Amino acid sequence: MIPISKPILGEEEEAAVLEVLRSGILTKGKKVEEFENSFAEFVGCRYGVATTSGTMALILALLASGIKEGDEIITTPFSFIATANSCLCIHSRPVFVDIEEDSFNIDPSKIEEKITPRTKAIIVVHLFGKPCQMTKILKICQKNKLILIEDACQAHGAKFGGRLVGSFGTGCFSFYATKNMTTGEGGMITTDSSVLADKIRLLRNHGEENQYYSSFLGYNFRLTDIQATIGIEQLKKLNKFNRIRRENAWYLSRQLGKIRGIVLPEVRADLGHVFHQFTIRVTNEFPVSRNQLLNILQESEIDAKIYYPLPIHRQELYRKLGYRDSLPVVEKTVGEVLSLPIHPQVTRNDLDKIILVIKRAATGKV
Ligand SMILES: *Cc1c(COP(=O)(O)O)cnc(C)c1O
């Protein structure tokens, strides 16, 4: 099976983990700090605060920004559910804005109509590694005095206008095993604000300003040094990983060329896309349905996947909460999308096999 994702862990990670184990300092040590500093520097921010997951990065970013019960947060319905759930976890209300058909990201032209006096923040998601339209989004945030949070959990190293994502607003990253770089589980918040960074550090550690003296409610959401040391090594390799992802995406694009009923993602170098996923759309002009193509690929031992089969506002959880939005673009999109393996361990041979299977399906003789 050609998997849809597979982490690359080498001798460097092994040696680094052994070093931490032998040091006996498994958590609250120097490796976490080193990882935070190098990641912040990479993103182009002053501060990085490591945490246990991307989900926790989002929750801590919201809490530290002063988001409270009943506040509204504008976001996209087309993401991993953690994006919107982070709002529910702190009793605020995600408000969904439809997406752009070509980029799969939040449609900036539809944001302002959803802003109310209760709106406090926007969480944009750079989905599949493609940056959102940050110039337009920054303008909307400034005009309406909204806090900007970036869910960059799929976009480590992605750039908009030469600037890395996660540096426009409060950046939230995940290092889950399937992401462009990993620590197994893990997350990071990036910011230029020392006030915000300090607040997040306190929330992460029981609100302890001094050990065993707490002035407000906090939690334990600390990353361990074992994970941090893996992150330090992964970060050194991230640009190379992303380069291979891009090369694989370009190769797939060139070879798939113009097939009726297949809409390819844009692959221009200046898009700053890091191809967490290579997601095509299979329209009804293709001779077989999207689900049939998925089955054909699966039967050929290609682990293509549907990210995501159901928009967040249509999930049972959200239906029970009273969400009844009608968002036509995302509702059509979920029936068409199909992600193909392009991670750095996918070989040229693997890509050729994927291309062959899709081209054969395109003839309709299956
Ligand atoms: C992975 C992911 C998250 C959550 O990260 P975890 O580390 O799994 O908690 C949030 N948002 C998006 C878009 C993601 O892809």
The ligand as a Tripos MOL2 file, in Angstrom:
@<TRIPOS>MOLECULE
LIG
   15    15     1     0     0
SMALL
NO_CHARGES

@<TRIPOS>ATOM
      1 C1         -4.0600   18.2840   12.8000 C.3       1 LIG1
      2 C2         -4.8890   19.4950   12.8040 C.ar      1 LIG1
      3 C3         -5.3330   20.0940   13.9910 C.ar      1 LIG1
      4 C4         -5.1550   19.4800   15.3350 C.3       1 LIG1
      5 O1         -3.8770   19.1180   15.6720 O.3       1 LIG1
      6 P1         -3.6520   17.9580   16.7510 P.3       1 LIG1
      7 O2         -2.1860   18.0290   17.0150 O.co2     1 LIG1
      8 O3         -4.0640   16.6790   16.1180 O.co2     1 LIG1
      9 O4         -4.4570   18.2880   17.9510 O.co2     1 LIG1
     10 C5         -6.0410   21.2680   13.9040 C.ar      1 LIG1
     11 N1         -6.3240   21.8400   12.7150 N.ar      1 LIG1
     12 C6         -5.9460   21.2770   11.5650 C.ar      1 LIG1
     13 C7         -6.2840   21.9700   10.2730 C.3       1 LIG1
     14 C8         -5.2270   20.0900   11.5570 C.ar      1 LIG1
     15 O5         -4.8850   19.5260   10.3880 O.3       1 LIG1
@<TRIPOS>BOND
     1     1     2 1
     2     2     3 ar
     3     2    14 ar
     4     3     4 1
     5     3    10 ar
     6     4     5 1
     7     5     6 1
     8     6     7 2
     9     6     8 1
    10     6     9 1
    11    10    11 ar
    12    11    12 ar
    13    12    13 1
    14    12    14 ar
    15    14    15 1
@<TRIPOS>SUBSTRUCTURE
     1 LIG1         1 GROUP 0 **** ****
